[in-house]
Amino acid sequence: AHLPARREMLQRWADYLDTLRMGAQVIPLVKVA
């Protein structure tokens, strides 16, 4: 029943990981002092 939404979510995650692998700008979530 949720397969289309799940497929879209996994595709977005895969696209995000691909952009990270290609050297995209990453915003840290924790401040480094």
C-alpha positions in Angstrom: 0.0 0.0 0.0 2.9 2.4 0.8 5.2 1.2 -1.9 5.1 4.3 -4.2 5.8 6.7 -1.3 8.6 4.4 0.0 10.2 4.2 -3.4 10.2 8.0 -3.7 11.7 8.4 -0.2 14.5 5.9 -1.0 15.2 7.6 -4.4 15.5 11.0 -2.7 17.9 9.4 -0.1 20.0 7.8 -2.9 20.1 11.1 -4.8 21.3 12.9 -1.6 24.0 10.3 -1.0 25.1 10.7 -4.6 25.4 14.5 -4.2 27.5 14.0 -1.0 29.8 11.6 -2.9 30.3 14.2 -5.6 31.5 16.7 -3.1 28.4 18.8 -2.3 28.6 21.4 0.4 27.6 19.8 3.7 26.1 21.8 6.5 27.2 20.4 9.9 24.5 19.9 12.5 26.8 20.3 15.5 28.7 23.5 16.1 32.5 22.9 16.2 34.2 25.2 18.7 
